[in-house]
Amino acid sequence: MDAVANQAAGFEYQVIGGDVVVSHRGRHATTLRGAAARQFLADVAHGDPQELMARLTGNYQHGNERTARNHPRNRDR
């Protein structure tokens, strides 16, 4: 098994036989195959892996969404 792991703030990815398996806090999030896996690995080499994995899995909030969540009128929602 050809596995390379990269773990930081919650997300982790492993390259296994050409596929990229992405997990979040130890739970499987998605699997990328073929061209998508190759593109992800190229993007990781030049960008922030945590942000890329968050966008891929949909576990991503823009800065203004994060700020709005913490606004006093939204704290009880």
mmJSON file of the N, C-alpha and C atoms, coordinates in Angstrom:
{"data_MODEL":{"atom_site":{
"group_PDB":["ATOM","ATOM","ATOM","ATOM","ATOM","ATOM","ATOM","ATOM","ATOM","ATOM","ATOM","ATOM","ATOM","ATOM","ATOM","ATOM","ATOM","ATOM","ATOM","ATOM","ATOM","ATOM","ATOM","ATOM","ATOM","ATOM","ATOM","ATOM","ATOM","ATOM","ATOM","ATOM","ATOM","ATOM","ATOM","ATOM","ATOM","ATOM","ATOM","ATOM","ATOM","ATOM","ATOM","ATOM","ATOM","ATOM","ATOM","ATOM","ATOM","ATOM","ATOM","ATOM","ATOM","ATOM","ATOM","ATOM","ATOM","ATOM","ATOM","ATOM","ATOM","ATOM","ATOM","ATOM","ATOM","ATOM","ATOM","ATOM","ATOM","ATOM","ATOM","ATOM","ATOM","ATOM","ATOM","ATOM","ATOM","ATOM","ATOM","ATOM","ATOM","ATOM","ATOM","ATOM","ATOM","ATOM","ATOM","ATOM","ATOM","ATOM","ATOM","ATOM","ATOM","ATOM","ATOM","ATOM","ATOM","ATOM","ATOM","ATOM","ATOM","ATOM","ATOM","ATOM","ATOM","ATOM","ATOM","ATOM","ATOM","ATOM","ATOM","ATOM","ATOM","ATOM","ATOM","ATOM","ATOM","ATOM","ATOM","ATOM","ATOM","ATOM","ATOM","ATOM","ATOM","ATOM","ATOM","ATOM","ATOM","ATOM","ATOM","ATOM","ATOM","ATOM","ATOM","ATOM","ATOM","ATOM","ATOM","ATOM","ATOM","ATOM","ATOM","ATOM","ATOM","ATOM","ATOM","ATOM","ATOM","ATOM","ATOM","ATOM","ATOM","ATOM","ATOM","ATOM","ATOM","ATOM","ATOM","ATOM","ATOM","ATOM","ATOM","ATOM","ATOM","ATOM","ATOM","ATOM","ATOM","ATOM","ATOM","ATOM","ATOM","ATOM","ATOM","ATOM","ATOM","ATOM","ATOM","ATOM","ATOM","ATOM","ATOM","ATOM","ATOM","ATOM","ATOM","ATOM","ATOM","ATOM","ATOM","ATOM","ATOM","ATOM","ATOM","ATOM","ATOM","ATOM","ATOM","ATOM","ATOM","ATOM","ATOM","ATOM","ATOM","ATOM","ATOM","ATOM","ATOM","ATOM","ATOM","ATOM","ATOM","ATOM","ATOM","ATOM","ATOM","ATOM","ATOM","ATOM","ATOM","ATOM","ATOM","ATOM","ATOM","ATOM","ATOM","ATOM","ATOM","ATOM","ATOM"],
"id":[1,2,3,4,5,6,7,8,9,10,11,12,13,14,15,16,17,18,19,20,21,22,23,24,25,26,27,28,29,30,31,32,33,34,35,36,37,38,39,40,41,42,43,44,45,46,47,48,49,50,51,52,53,54,55,56,57,58,59,60,61,62,63,64,65,66,67,68,69,70,71,72,73,74,75,76,77,78,79,80,81,82,83,84,85,86,87,88,89,90,91,92,93,94,95,96,97,98,99,100,101,102,103,104,105,106,107,108,109,110,111,112,113,114,115,116,117,118,119,120,121,122,123,124,125,126,127,128,129,130,131,132,133,134,135,136,137,138,139,140,141,142,143,144,145,146,147,148,149,150,151,152,153,154,155,156,157,158,159,160,161,162,163,164,165,166,167,168,169,170,171,172,173,174,175,176,177,178,179,180,181,182,183,184,185,186,187,188,189,190,191,192,193,194,195,196,197,198,199,200,201,202,203,204,205,206,207,208,209,210,211,212,213,214,215,216,217,218,219,220,221,222,223,224,225,226,227,228,229,230,231],
"type_symbol":["N","C","C","N","C","C","N","C","C","N","C","C","N","C","C","N","C","C","N","C","C","N","C","C","N","C","C","N","C","C","N","C","C","N","C","C","N","C","C","N","C","C","N","C","C","N","C","C","N","C","C","N","C","C","N","C","C","N","C","C","N","C","C","N","C","C","N","C","C","N","C","C","N","C","C","N","C","C","N","C","C","N","C","C","N","C","C","N","C","C","N","C","C","N","C","C","N","C","C","N","C","C","N","C","C","N","C","C","N","C","C","N","C","C","N","C","C","N","C","C","N","C","C","N","C","C","N","C","C","N","C","C","N","C","C","N","C","C","N","C","C","N","C","C","N","C","C","N","C","C","N","C","C","N","C","C","N","C","C","N","C","C","N","C","C","N","C","C","N","C","C","N","C","C","N","C","C","N","C","C","N","C","C","N","C","C","N","C","C","N","C","C","N","C","C","N","C","C","N","C","C","N","C","C","N","C","C","N","C","C","N","C","C","N","C","C","N","C","C","N","C","C","N","C","C","N","C","C","N","C","C"],
"label_atom_id":["N","CA","C","N","CA","C","N","CA","C","N","CA","C","N","CA","C","N","CA","C","N","CA","C","N","CA","C","N","CA","C","N","CA","C","N","CA","C","N","CA","C","N","CA","C","N","CA","C","N","CA","C","N","CA","C","N","CA","C","N","CA","C","N","CA","C","N","CA","C","N","CA","C","N","CA","C","N","CA","C","N","CA","C","N","CA","C","N","CA","C","N","CA","C","N","CA","C","N","CA","C","N","CA","C","N","CA","C","N","CA","C","N","CA","C","N","CA","C","N","CA","C","N","CA","C","N","CA","C","N","CA","C","N","CA","C","N","CA","C","N","CA","C","N","CA","C","N","CA","C","N","CA","C","N","CA","C","N","CA","C","N","CA","C","N","CA","C","N","CA","C","N","CA","C","N","CA","C","N","CA","C","N","CA","C","N","CA","C","N","CA","C","N","CA","C","N","CA","C","N","CA","C","N","CA","C","N","CA","C","N","CA","C","N","CA","C","N","CA","C","N","CA","C","N","CA","C","N","CA","C","N","CA","C","N","CA","C","N","CA","C","N","CA","C","N","CA","C","N","CA","C","N","CA","C","N","CA","C","N","CA","C","N","CA","C","N","CA","C"],
"label_alt_id":[null,null,null,null,null,null,null,null,null,null,null,null,null,null,null,null,null,null,null,null,null,null,null,null,null,null,null,null,null,null,null,null,null,null,null,null,null,null,null,null,null,null,null,null,null,null,null,null,null,null,null,null,null,null,null,null,null,null,null,null,null,null,null,null,null,null,null,null,null,null,null,null,null,null,null,null,null,null,null,null,null,null,null,null,null,null,null,null,null,null,null,null,null,null,null,null,null,null,null,null,null,null,null,null,null,null,null,null,null,null,null,null,null,null,null,null,null,null,null,null,null,null,null,null,null,null,null,null,null,null,null,null,null,null,null,null,null,null,null,null,null,null,null,null,null,null,null,null,null,null,null,null,null,null,null,null,null,null,null,null,null,null,null,null,null,null,null,null,null,null,null,null,null,null,null,null,null,null,null,null,null,null,null,null,null,null,null,null,null,null,null,null,null,null,null,null,null,null,null,null,null,null,null,null,null,null,null,null,null,null,null,null,null,null,null,null,null,null,null,null,null,null,null,null,null,null,null,null,null,null,null],
"label_comp_id":["MET","MET","MET","ASP","ASP","ASP","ALA","ALA","ALA","VAL","VAL","VAL","ALA","ALA","ALA","ASN","ASN","ASN","GLN","GLN","GLN","ALA","ALA","ALA","ALA","ALA","ALA","GLY","GLY","GLY","PHE","PHE","PHE","GLU","GLU","GLU","TYR","TYR","TYR","GLN","GLN","GLN","VAL","VAL","VAL","ILE","ILE","ILE","GLY","GLY","GLY","GLY","GLY","GLY","ASP","ASP","ASP","VAL","VAL","VAL","VAL","VAL","VAL","VAL","VAL","VAL","SER","SER","SER","HIS","HIS","HIS","ARG","ARG","ARG","GLY","GLY","GLY","ARG","ARG","ARG","HIS","HIS","HIS","ALA","ALA","ALA","THR","THR","THR","THR","THR","THR","LEU","LEU","LEU","ARG","ARG","ARG","GLY","GLY","GLY","ALA","ALA","ALA","ALA","ALA","ALA","ALA","ALA","ALA","ARG","ARG","ARG","GLN","GLN","GLN","PHE","PHE","PHE","LEU","LEU","LEU","ALA","ALA","ALA","ASP","ASP","ASP","VAL","VAL","VAL","ALA","ALA","ALA","HIS","HIS","HIS","GLY","GLY","GLY","ASP","ASP","ASP","PRO","PRO","PRO","GLN","GLN","GLN","GLU","GLU","GLU","LEU","LEU","LEU","MET","MET","MET","ALA","ALA","ALA","ARG","ARG","ARG","LEU","LEU","LEU","THR","THR","THR","GLY","GLY","GLY","ASN","ASN","ASN","TYR","TYR","TYR","GLN","GLN","GLN","HIS","HIS","HIS","GLY","GLY","GLY","ASN","ASN","ASN","GLU","GLU","GLU","ARG","ARG","ARG","THR","THR","THR","ALA","ALA","ALA","ARG","ARG","ARG","ASN","ASN","ASN","HIS","HIS","HIS","PRO","PRO","PRO","ARG","ARG","ARG","ASN","ASN","ASN","ARG","ARG","ARG","ASP","ASP","ASP","ARG","ARG","ARG"],
"label_asym_id":["A","A","A","A","A","A","A","A","A","A","A","A","A","A","A","A","A","A","A","A","A","A","A","A","A","A","A","A","A","A","A","A","A","A","A","A","A","A","A","A","A","A","A","A","A","A","A","A","A","A","A","A","A","A","A","A","A","A","A","A","A","A","A","A","A","A","A","A","A","A","A","A","A","A","A","A","A","A","A","A","A","A","A","A","A","A","A","A","A","A","A","A","A","A","A","A","A","A","A","A","A","A","A","A","A","A","A","A","A","A","A","A","A","A","A","A","A","A","A","A","A","A","A","A","A","A","A","A","A","A","A","A","A","A","A","A","A","A","A","A","A","A","A","A","A","A","A","A","A","A","A","A","A","A","A","A","A","A","A","A","A","A","A","A","A","A","A","A","A","A","A","A","A","A","A","A","A","A","A","A","A","A","A","A","A","A","A","A","A","A","A","A","A","A","A","A","A","A","A","A","A","A","A","A","A","A","A","A","A","A","A","A","A","A","A","A","A","A","A","A","A","A","A","A","A","A","A","A","A","A","A"],
"label_entity_id":["1","1","1","1","1","1","1","1","1","1","1","1","1","1","1","1","1","1","1","1","1","1","1","1","1","1","1","1","1","1","1","1","1","1","1","1","1","1","1","1","1","1","1","1","1","1","1","1","1","1","1","1","1","1","1","1","1","1","1","1","1","1","1","1","1","1","1","1","1","1","1","1","1","1","1","1","1","1","1","1","1","1","1","1","1","1","1","1","1","1","1","1","1","1","1","1","1","1","1","1","1","1","1","1","1","1","1","1","1","1","1","1","1","1","1","1","1","1","1","1","1","1","1","1","1","1","1","1","1","1","1","1","1","1","1","1","1","1","1","1","1","1","1","1","1","1","1","1","1","1","1","1","1","1","1","1","1","1","1","1","1","1","1","1","1","1","1","1","1","1","1","1","1","1","1","1","1","1","1","1","1","1","1","1","1","1","1","1","1","1","1","1","1","1","1","1","1","1","1","1","1","1","1","1","1","1","1","1","1","1","1","1","1","1","1","1","1","1","1","1","1","1","1","1","1","1","1","1","1","1","1"],
"label_seq_id":[1,1,1,2,2,2,3,3,3,4,4,4,5,5,5,6,6,6,7,7,7,8,8,8,9,9,9,10,10,10,11,11,11,12,12,12,13,13,13,14,14,14,15,15,15,16,16,16,17,17,17,18,18,18,19,19,19,20,20,20,21,21,21,22,22,22,23,23,23,24,24,24,25,25,25,26,26,26,27,27,27,28,28,28,29,29,29,30,30,30,31,31,31,32,32,32,33,33,33,34,34,34,35,35,35,36,36,36,37,37,37,38,38,38,39,39,39,40,40,40,41,41,41,42,42,42,43,43,43,44,44,44,45,45,45,46,46,46,47,47,47,48,48,48,49,49,49,50,50,50,51,51,51,52,52,52,53,53,53,54,54,54,55,55,55,56,56,56,57,57,57,58,58,58,59,59,59,60,60,60,61,61,61,62,62,62,63,63,63,64,64,64,65,65,65,66,66,66,67,67,67,68,68,68,69,69,69,70,70,70,71,71,71,72,72,72,73,73,73,74,74,74,75,75,75,76,76,76,77,77,77],
"pdbx_PDB_ins_code":[null,null,null,null,null,null,null,null,null,null,null,null,null,null,null,null,null,null,null,null,null,null,null,null,null,null,null,null,null,null,null,null,null,null,null,null,null,null,null,null,null,null,null,null,null,null,null,null,null,null,null,null,null,null,null,null,null,null,null,null,null,null,null,null,null,null,null,null,null,null,null,null,null,null,null,null,null,null,null,null,null,null,null,null,null,null,null,null,null,null,null,null,null,null,null,null,null,null,null,null,null,null,null,null,null,null,null,null,null,null,null,null,null,null,null,null,null,null,null,null,null,null,null,null,null,null,null,null,null,null,null,null,null,null,null,null,null,null,null,null,null,null,null,null,null,null,null,null,null,null,null,null,null,null,null,null,null,null,null,null,null,null,null,null,null,null,null,null,null,null,null,null,null,null,null,null,null,null,null,null,null,null,null,null,null,null,null,null,null,null,null,null,null,null,null,null,null,null,null,null,null,null,null,null,null,null,null,null,null,null,null,null,null,null,null,null,null,null,null,null,null,null,null,null,null,null,null,null,null,null,null],
"Cartn_x":[0.845,0.0,0.884,0.734,1.496,0.708,1.012,0.229,1.126,0.678,1.356,0.322,0.628,-0.353,0.064,-0.915,-0.698,-1.816,-1.47,-2.493,-2.149,-3.136,-2.961,-4.25,-4.896,-6.063,-7.352,-7.443,-8.701,-8.797,-8.209,-8.28,-7.01,-7.16,-6.03,-6.304,-5.237,-5.421,-4.345,-4.701,-3.764,-3.838,-2.677,-2.614,-2.424,-3.411,-3.381,-3.637,-2.588,-2.73,-3.284,-2.944,-3.433,-4.699,-5.403,-6.602,-6.202,-6.95,-6.729,-7.941,-7.695,-8.761,-8.658,-9.727,-9.758,-10.643,-10.125,-10.925,-10.877,-11.89,-11.98,-12.178,-11.233,-11.247,-11.423,-10.724,-10.72,-11.854,-12.79,-13.927,-13.801,-14.11,-14.015,-14.911,-14.345,-15.116,-15.365,-14.321,-14.474,-13.275,-13.45,-12.363,-12.277,-11.077,-10.843,-10.106,-10.53,-9.894,-9.546,-8.582,-8.249,-7.794,-8.394,-7.999,-8.226,-9.3,-9.579,-8.483,-8.008,-6.932,-5.637,-5.325,-4.105,-4.171,-5.325,-5.49,-5.357,-5.939,-5.842,-4.384,-3.622,-2.218,-1.401,-1.711,-1.014,-1.366,-2.63,-3.063,-2.475,-2.365,-1.801,-0.342,0.37,1.779,1.954,0.919,1.034,0.106,-0.715,-1.683,-1.776,-2.799,-3.043,-3.87,-3.301,-4.034,-5.331,-5.337,-6.531,-7.681,-7.392,-8.436,-8.959,-8.064,-8.484,-9.39,-9.008,-9.825,-11.164,-11.18,-12.44,-13.378,-12.849,-13.683,-14.195,-13.345,-13.757,-14.882,-14.835,-15.811,-17.043,-17.021,-18.154,-18.133,-17.084,-16.949,-16.142,-16.711,-15.981,-16.924,-16.493,-17.27,-16.405,-16.989,-16.286,-16.13,-15.186,-14.927,-16.15,-16.965,-18.138,-19.188,-19.277,-20.213,-19.774,-18.469,-17.932,-18.196,-17.989,-18.208,-19.678,-20.567,-22.005,-22.478,-21.915,-22.313,-22.029,-20.966,-20.573,-21.222,-22.031,-22.686,-23.72,-23.883,-24.812,-26.229,-26.742,-28.121,-28.249,-27.137,-27.171,-26.677,-26.318,-25.715,-26.683,-27.967,-28.939,-29.56,-29.147,-29.729,-29.047],
"Cartn_y":[-1.179,0.0,1.234,2.056,3.285,4.409,4.742,5.748,6.88,8.09,9.286,10.072,10.421,11.125,12.573,13.447,14.85,15.262,15.602,15.95,17.284,18.124,19.386,19.681,20.799,21.246,20.528,19.247,18.533,17.67,18.091,17.307,16.504,15.394,14.518,13.91,13.719,12.998,11.946,10.883,9.807,9.505,9.263,8.843,7.339,6.628,5.165,4.691,4.202,3.66,4.638,5.907,6.904,7.612,7.068,7.717,8.58,9.643,10.493,10.334,9.857,9.662,10.797,11.588,12.733,12.381,12.638,12.419,13.67,13.813,14.959,14.437,14.751,14.288,12.78,12.066,10.613,9.926,10.689,10.098,10.368,9.367,9.489,10.629,11.498,12.615,12.433,12.092,11.906,11.159,10.621,9.962,10.583,10.994,11.563,10.54,10.402,9.446,10.13,9.57,10.018,11.459,12.199,13.586,14.467,14.223,15.018,14.819,13.597,13.31,13.987,13.905,14.551,16.064,16.658,18.107,18.51,17.735,18.018,18.012,16.989,16.895,18.051,18.486,19.644,20.911,21.07,22.249,22.267,21.104,21.014,21.462,21.181,21.56,23.08,23.818,25.274,26.041,25.357,26.065,25.493,25.918,25.468,24.185,23.055,21.791,21.805,22.455,22.468,23.196,24.33,25.076,24.293,23.676,22.886,21.729,21.016,19.883,20.358,21.504,22.048,22.382,22.972,23.312,22.053,21.047,19.801,19.094,19.141,18.399,19.219,20.51,21.364,21.846,21.526,21.945,23.241,24.286,25.523,26.69,27.683,28.906,30.08,30.97,32.194,33.032,33.943,34.766,35.511,36.034,36.79,35.878,34.616,33.679,33.347,33.199,32.905,34.098,35.311,36.52,36.67,36.427,36.557,35.561,34.362,33.354,33.842,34.623,35.094,36.42,37.006,38.278,38.065,39.042,38.879,38.46,38.942,38.596,37.143,36.489,35.113,34.082,34.494,33.565,32.499,32.8,31.837,30.976,31.119,30.353,29.039],
"Cartn_z":[0.0,0.0,0.0,-1.012,-1.175,-0.514,0.729,1.453,1.921,1.674,2.143,2.929,4.16,4.99,5.203,5.276,5.587,6.525,7.764,8.743,9.378,9.557,10.267,11.02,10.747,11.513,11.142,11.415,11.234,10.001,8.897,7.67,7.472,6.809,6.498,5.132,4.352,3.094,2.948,2.271,1.985,0.501,-0.091,-1.485,-1.473,-2.006,-2.008,-3.429,-4.067,-5.417,-6.429,-6.339,-7.281,-6.84,-5.865,-5.325,-4.131,-3.902,-2.737,-1.824,-0.613,0.372,1.388,1.5,2.409,3.596,4.8,6.002,6.871,7.706,8.604,10.019,10.876,12.272,12.375,11.482,11.527,10.797,10.23,9.519,8.022,7.225,5.772,5.281,4.427,3.882,2.389,1.63,0.191,-0.37,-1.569,-2.292,-3.675,-4.051,-5.378,-6.221,-7.469,-8.374,-9.683,-10.379,-11.728,-11.795,-12.74,-12.979,-11.75,-11.006,-9.804,-8.762,-8.612,-7.656,-8.093,-9.381,-9.887,-9.712,-9.99,-9.833,-8.365,-7.462,-6.034,-5.588,-5.991,-5.584,-6.144,-7.358,-7.932,-7.155,-6.787,-6.032,-4.627,-4.0,-2.647,-2.642,-3.722,-3.805,-3.801,-4.213,-4.328,-3.399,-2.621,-1.783,-0.384,0.325,1.693,1.662,2.065,2.001,2.81,3.965,4.807,4.112,3.499,2.796,1.597,0.852,-0.309,0.104,1.159,1.606,2.159,2.838,3.345,2.193,1.148,-0.012,-0.704,-0.821,-1.479,-0.739,0.572,1.363,1.71,1.397,1.732,3.167,3.906,5.296,5.324,4.721,4.522,4.724,5.47,5.626,5.21,4.433,4.077,5.338,5.33,6.505,6.996,6.061,6.488,7.13,6.712,7.339,8.757,8.939,10.26,11.187,10.672,11.457,11.822,10.862,11.109,12.163,12.16,13.142,14.558,14.723,16.051,16.437,15.56,15.851,16.965,17.862,18.993,18.596,17.471,17.092,16.648,16.31,15.813,16.822,17.997,18.959,19.452,19.522,20.047,18.961,17.744,16.627,16.453],
"occupancy":[1.0,1.0,1.0,1.0,1.0,1.0,1.0,1.0,1.0,1.0,1.0,1.0,1.0,1.0,1.0,1.0,1.0,1.0,1.0,1.0,1.0,1.0,1.0,1.0,1.0,1.0,1.0,1.0,1.0,1.0,1.0,1.0,1.0,1.0,1.0,1.0,1.0,1.0,1.0,1.0,1.0,1.0,1.0,1.0,1.0,1.0,1.0,1.0,1.0,1.0,1.0,1.0,1.0,1.0,1.0,1.0,1.0,1.0,1.0,1.0,1.0,1.0,1.0,1.0,1.0,1.0,1.0,1.0,1.0,1.0,1.0,1.0,1.0,1.0,1.0,1.0,1.0,1.0,1.0,1.0,1.0,1.0,1.0,1.0,1.0,1.0,1.0,1.0,1.0,1.0,1.0,1.0,1.0,1.0,1.0,1.0,1.0,1.0,1.0,1.0,1.0,1.0,1.0,1.0,1.0,1.0,1.0,1.0,1.0,1.0,1.0,1.0,1.0,1.0,1.0,1.0,1.0,1.0,1.0,1.0,1.0,1.0,1.0,1.0,1.0,1.0,1.0,1.0,1.0,1.0,1.0,1.0,1.0,1.0,1.0,1.0,1.0,1.0,1.0,1.0,1.0,1.0,1.0,1.0,1.0,1.0,1.0,1.0,1.0,1.0,1.0,1.0,1.0,1.0,1.0,1.0,1.0,1.0,1.0,1.0,1.0,1.0,1.0,1.0,1.0,1.0,1.0,1.0,1.0,1.0,1.0,1.0,1.0,1.0,1.0,1.0,1.0,1.0,1.0,1.0,1.0,1.0,1.0,1.0,1.0,1.0,1.0,1.0,1.0,1.0,1.0,1.0,1.0,1.0,1.0,1.0,1.0,1.0,1.0,1.0,1.0,1.0,1.0,1.0,1.0,1.0,1.0,1.0,1.0,1.0,1.0,1.0,1.0,1.0,1.0,1.0,1.0,1.0,1.0,1.0,1.0,1.0,1.0,1.0,1.0,1.0,1.0,1.0,1.0,1.0,1.0],
"B_iso_or_equiv":[0.0,0.0,0.0,0.0,0.0,0.0,0.0,0.0,0.0,0.0,0.0,0.0,0.0,0.0,0.0,0.0,0.0,0.0,0.0,0.0,0.0,0.0,0.0,0.0,0.0,0.0,0.0,0.0,0.0,0.0,0.0,0.0,0.0,0.0,0.0,0.0,0.0,0.0,0.0,0.0,0.0,0.0,0.0,0.0,0.0,0.0,0.0,0.0,0.0,0.0,0.0,0.0,0.0,0.0,0.0,0.0,0.0,0.0,0.0,0.0,0.0,0.0,0.0,0.0,0.0,0.0,0.0,0.0,0.0,0.0,0.0,0.0,0.0,0.0,0.0,0.0,0.0,0.0,0.0,0.0,0.0,0.0,0.0,0.0,0.0,0.0,0.0,0.0,0.0,0.0,0.0,0.0,0.0,0.0,0.0,0.0,0.0,0.0,0.0,0.0,0.0,0.0,0.0,0.0,0.0,0.0,0.0,0.0,0.0,0.0,0.0,0.0,0.0,0.0,0.0,0.0,0.0,0.0,0.0,0.0,0.0,0.0,0.0,0.0,0.0,0.0,0.0,0.0,0.0,0.0,0.0,0.0,0.0,0.0,0.0,0.0,0.0,0.0,0.0,0.0,0.0,0.0,0.0,0.0,0.0,0.0,0.0,0.0,0.0,0.0,0.0,0.0,0.0,0.0,0.0,0.0,0.0,0.0,0.0,0.0,0.0,0.0,0.0,0.0,0.0,0.0,0.0,0.0,0.0,0.0,0.0,0.0,0.0,0.0,0.0,0.0,0.0,0.0,0.0,0.0,0.0,0.0,0.0,0.0,0.0,0.0,0.0,0.0,0.0,0.0,0.0,0.0,0.0,0.0,0.0,0.0,0.0,0.0,0.0,0.0,0.0,0.0,0.0,0.0,0.0,0.0,0.0,0.0,0.0,0.0,0.0,0.0,0.0,0.0,0.0,0.0,0.0,0.0,0.0,0.0,0.0,0.0,0.0,0.0,0.0,0.0,0.0,0.0,0.0,0.0,0.0],
"pdbx_formal_charge":[null,null,null,null,null,null,null,null,null,null,null,null,null,null,null,null,null,null,null,null,null,null,null,null,null,null,null,null,null,null,null,null,null,null,null,null,null,null,null,null,null,null,null,null,null,null,null,null,null,null,null,null,null,null,null,null,null,null,null,null,null,null,null,null,null,null,null,null,null,null,null,null,null,null,null,null,null,null,null,null,null,null,null,null,null,null,null,null,null,null,null,null,null,null,null,null,null,null,null,null,null,null,null,null,null,null,null,null,null,null,null,null,null,null,null,null,null,null,null,null,null,null,null,null,null,null,null,null,null,null,null,null,null,null,null,null,null,null,null,null,null,null,null,null,null,null,null,null,null,null,null,null,null,null,null,null,null,null,null,null,null,null,null,null,null,null,null,null,null,null,null,null,null,null,null,null,null,null,null,null,null,null,null,null,null,null,null,null,null,null,null,null,null,null,null,null,null,null,null,null,null,null,null,null,null,null,null,null,null,null,null,null,null,null,null,null,null,null,null,null,null,null,null,null,null,null,null,null,null,null,null],
"auth_seq_id":[1,1,1,2,2,2,3,3,3,4,4,4,5,5,5,6,6,6,7,7,7,8,8,8,9,9,9,10,10,10,11,11,11,12,12,12,13,13,13,14,14,14,15,15,15,16,16,16,17,17,17,18,18,18,19,19,19,20,20,20,21,21,21,22,22,22,23,23,23,24,24,24,25,25,25,26,26,26,27,27,27,28,28,28,29,29,29,30,30,30,31,31,31,32,32,32,33,33,33,34,34,34,35,35,35,36,36,36,37,37,37,38,38,38,39,39,39,40,40,40,41,41,41,42,42,42,43,43,43,44,44,44,45,45,45,46,46,46,47,47,47,48,48,48,49,49,49,50,50,50,51,51,51,52,52,52,53,53,53,54,54,54,55,55,55,56,56,56,57,57,57,58,58,58,59,59,59,60,60,60,61,61,61,62,62,62,63,63,63,64,64,64,65,65,65,66,66,66,67,67,67,68,68,68,69,69,69,70,70,70,71,71,71,72,72,72,73,73,73,74,74,74,75,75,75,76,76,76,77,77,77],
"auth_comp_id":["MET","MET","MET","ASP","ASP","ASP","ALA","ALA","ALA","VAL","VAL","VAL","ALA","ALA","ALA","ASN","ASN","ASN","GLN","GLN","GLN","ALA","ALA","ALA","ALA","ALA","ALA","GLY","GLY","GLY","PHE","PHE","PHE","GLU","GLU","GLU","TYR","TYR","TYR","GLN","GLN","GLN","VAL","VAL","VAL","ILE","ILE","ILE","GLY","GLY","GLY","GLY","GLY","GLY","ASP","ASP","ASP","VAL","VAL","VAL","VAL","VAL","VAL","VAL","VAL","VAL","SER","SER","SER","HIS","HIS","HIS","ARG","ARG","ARG","GLY","GLY","GLY","ARG","ARG","ARG","HIS","HIS","HIS","ALA","ALA","ALA","THR","THR","THR","THR","THR","THR","LEU","LEU","LEU","ARG","ARG","ARG","GLY","GLY","GLY","ALA","ALA","ALA","ALA","ALA","ALA","ALA","ALA","ALA","ARG","ARG","ARG","GLN","GLN","GLN","PHE","PHE","PHE","LEU","LEU","LEU","ALA","ALA","ALA","ASP","ASP","ASP","VAL","VAL","VAL","ALA","ALA","ALA","HIS","HIS","HIS","GLY","GLY","GLY","ASP","ASP","ASP","PRO","PRO","PRO","GLN","GLN","GLN","GLU","GLU","GLU","LEU","LEU","LEU","MET","MET","MET","ALA","ALA","ALA","ARG","ARG","ARG","LEU","LEU","LEU","THR","THR","THR","GLY","GLY","GLY","ASN","ASN","ASN","TYR","TYR","TYR","GLN","GLN","GLN","HIS","HIS","HIS","GLY","GLY","GLY","ASN","ASN","ASN","GLU","GLU","GLU","ARG","ARG","ARG","THR","THR","THR","ALA","ALA","ALA","ARG","ARG","ARG","ASN","ASN","ASN","HIS","HIS","HIS","PRO","PRO","PRO","ARG","ARG","ARG","ASN","ASN","ASN","ARG","ARG","ARG","ASP","ASP","ASP","ARG","ARG","ARG"],
"auth_asym_id":["A","A","A","A","A","A","A","A","A","A","A","A","A","A","A","A","A","A","A","A","A","A","A","A","A","A","A","A","A","A","A","A","A","A","A","A","A","A","A","A","A","A","A","A","A","A","A","A","A","A","A","A","A","A","A","A","A","A","A","A","A","A","A","A","A","A","A","A","A","A","A","A","A","A","A","A","A","A","A","A","A","A","A","A","A","A","A","A","A","A","A","A","A","A","A","A","A","A","A","A","A","A","A","A","A","A","A","A","A","A","A","A","A","A","A","A","A","A","A","A","A","A","A","A","A","A","A","A","A","A","A","A","A","A","A","A","A","A","A","A","A","A","A","A","A","A","A","A","A","A","A","A","A","A","A","A","A","A","A","A","A","A","A","A","A","A","A","A","A","A","A","A","A","A","A","A","A","A","A","A","A","A","A","A","A","A","A","A","A","A","A","A","A","A","A","A","A","A","A","A","A","A","A","A","A","A","A","A","A","A","A","A","A","A","A","A","A","A","A","A","A","A","A","A","A","A","A","A","A","A","A"],
"auth_atom_id":["N","CA","C","N","CA","C","N","CA","C","N","CA","C","N","CA","C","N","CA","C","N","CA","C","N","CA","C","N","CA","C","N","CA","C","N","CA","C","N","CA","C","N","CA","C","N","CA","C","N","CA","C","N","CA","C","N","CA","C","N","CA","C","N","CA","C","N","CA","C","N","CA","C","N","CA","C","N","CA","C","N","CA","C","N","CA","C","N","CA","C","N","CA","C","N","CA","C","N","CA","C","N","CA","C","N","CA","C","N","CA","C","N","CA","C","N","CA","C","N","CA","C","N","CA","C","N","CA","C","N","CA","C","N","CA","C","N","CA","C","N","CA","C","N","CA","C","N","CA","C","N","CA","C","N","CA","C","N","CA","C","N","CA","C","N","CA","C","N","CA","C","N","CA","C","N","CA","C","N","CA","C","N","CA","C","N","CA","C","N","CA","C","N","CA","C","N","CA","C","N","CA","C","N","CA","C","N","CA","C","N","CA","C","N","CA","C","N","CA","C","N","CA","C","N","CA","C","N","CA","C","N","CA","C","N","CA","C","N","CA","C","N","CA","C","N","CA","C","N","CA","C","N","CA","C","N","CA","C","N","CA","C","N","CA","C","N","CA","C"],
"pdbx_PDB_model_num":[1,1,1,1,1,1,1,1,1,1,1,1,1,1,1,1,1,1,1,1,1,1,1,1,1,1,1,1,1,1,1,1,1,1,1,1,1,1,1,1,1,1,1,1,1,1,1,1,1,1,1,1,1,1,1,1,1,1,1,1,1,1,1,1,1,1,1,1,1,1,1,1,1,1,1,1,1,1,1,1,1,1,1,1,1,1,1,1,1,1,1,1,1,1,1,1,1,1,1,1,1,1,1,1,1,1,1,1,1,1,1,1,1,1,1,1,1,1,1,1,1,1,1,1,1,1,1,1,1,1,1,1,1,1,1,1,1,1,1,1,1,1,1,1,1,1,1,1,1,1,1,1,1,1,1,1,1,1,1,1,1,1,1,1,1,1,1,1,1,1,1,1,1,1,1,1,1,1,1,1,1,1,1,1,1,1,1,1,1,1,1,1,1,1,1,1,1,1,1,1,1,1,1,1,1,1,1,1,1,1,1,1,1,1,1,1,1,1,1,1,1,1,1,1,1,1,1,1,1,1,1]
}}}
